[in-house]
Amino acid sequence: MVKVITGNEFKSEVEDYSGVAVVDFFAEWCGPCKMLAPVLDNLNEEMKDEVKFLKVDIDREMALAQRFNITSVPTMLVFKNGKVVDTIMGFRPKEMIQSQIKSNL
């Protein structure tokens, strides 16, 4: 299961991380977010040696969502060495997400 982090954990988990981290900005009430959850859990297992997967609940962490201009969910930000290098918006098939992440490794 992908770890849900708080704004307080964001710096240590994402910005200070040397490597690739994918952060899924989601909301509990969002249907496509619920569809994406098992896809990310699966990718988390398959890619755990290459990529760190994390989640941020936009309703609990509004300041973080605003900081990264998250206007719709789900939105995944791909970070490399603490910097945003790619954005994946909306629900996408597993293969498409995996391909986009791999292009940033």
Secondary structure, 3 states (H helix, E strand, C coil): CCEECCHHHHHHHHHCCCCEEEEEEECCCCHHHHHHHHHHHHHHHHCCCCEEEEEEECCCCHHHHHHCCCCCCCEEEEEECCEEEEEEECCCCHHHHHHHHHCCC
